Each structure stands twice: as structure tokens, then as C-alpha cells.
Amino acid sequence: MLLAAFLFATMGVFVKFASAYVHSFEIVMVRGLIGVVALAWWYRKSGWAFYRTQLPQLVVVHGVQVLKIYLLKSISGAITV
């Protein structure tokens, strides 16, 4: 946790320095690309194993299938966004 706080603060310092020379859109793009590369490396190193999830089972709770509740929750969440 301490390391994460230190690295986040260090990133903030570098962003402040870079903002004097580079437009903010470019800074955001580079930060995003670094994150994508880091996650791709992590996914590939783990063999994509932790990315896979099992489908929810069709469990009946109080006469309603839980999968229907998940779908309703997903649809309502997408609409509110």
C-alpha cells in the first residue's frame, strides 16, 4: 500500500513536469498506453487464467431464476449510464 502511494505521488510529479512541455491529452494517452501494456503483460504472464469466469448457474430463489435478476440488473445499470 505504501509502495502504491509512493508510485502514485511520483506519477503526479512527472505529470506536473510533463504538462509544461506536452498537451494534457498526450499525457493522458501515454498514461493509458502504459496501463494497457502493463495489463497485457500481466494477462499474458498469468495465461489469461484469472480472466475467465464461470457462468452463473440457474438457481431458483423464491420462484425467480437468479440469471433473470442478473440480466435485469445489467440492463438497468446500462440504461442509467
C-alpha positions in Angstrom: 0.0 0.0 0.0 2.9 2.3 0.8 4.6 1.5 -2.5 1.3 2.2 -4.4 1.0 5.6 -2.7 4.6 6.4 -3.4 4.3 5.4 -7.1 1.1 7.4 -7.5 2.7 10.5 -6.0 5.7 10.0 -8.3 3.4 9.8 -11.3 1.8 13.0 -10.2 5.2 14.8 -10.1 6.1 13.5 -13.6 2.7 14.6 -14.9 3.3 18.1 -13.5 6.7 18.3 -15.1 5.4 17.0 -18.4 2.5 19.4 -18.5 4.9 22.3 -19.1 6.0 20.8 -22.4 3.2 18.4 -23.6 -0.5 18.9 -24.0 -2.7 17.2 -21.4 -4.4 14.9 -24.0 -1.0 13.5 -24.9 -0.2 12.9 -21.2 -3.5 11.0 -20.7 -2.9 9.0 -23.9 0.6 7.9 -22.8 -0.6 7.0 -19.3 -3.4 4.9 -20.8 -1.0 3.1 -23.1 1.4 2.3 -20.3 -1.5 0.9 -18.4 -2.7 -1.2 -21.4 0.8 -2.6 -22.0 1.2 -3.4 -18.3 -2.2 -5.2 -18.1 -1.5 -7.1 -21.4 1.8 -8.3 -20.0 0.1 -9.3 -16.7 -2.6 -11.2 -18.6 -0.1 -13.0 -20.8 2.1 -13.9 -17.8 -0.8 -15.4 -16.0 -2.0 -17.3 -19.1 -5.3 -15.4 -19.1 -6.4 -17.8 -16.3 -7.8 -15.2 -13.9 -9.7 -13.5 -16.7 -12.0 -16.5 -17.1 -15.2 -16.7 -15.0 -17.8 -19.3 -14.8 -21.3 -18.6 -15.9 -23.9 -18.2 -13.1 -25.9 -21.3 -12.5 -29.7 -21.2 -13.0 -30.6 -21.1 -9.3 -34.3 -20.5 -8.4 -34.8 -18.2 -5.4 -38.4 -17.5 -4.4 -39.6 -18.7 -7.7 -37.4 -16.4 -9.8 -34.3 -17.5 -11.6 -31.2 -15.7 -10.4 -30.0 -15.3 -14.0 -33.0 -13.2 -14.8 -32.2 -11.0 -11.9 -28.6 -10.6 -13.1 -29.8 -9.7 -16.6 -32.3 -7.1 -15.2 -29.6 -5.6 -13.1 -27.2 -5.4 -16.0 -29.8 -3.8 -18.3 -30.9 -1.3 -15.7 -27.3 -0.4 -15.0 -26.6 0.1 -18.7 -29.6 2.3 -19.1 -28.7 4.5 -16.1 -25.2 5.1 -17.5 
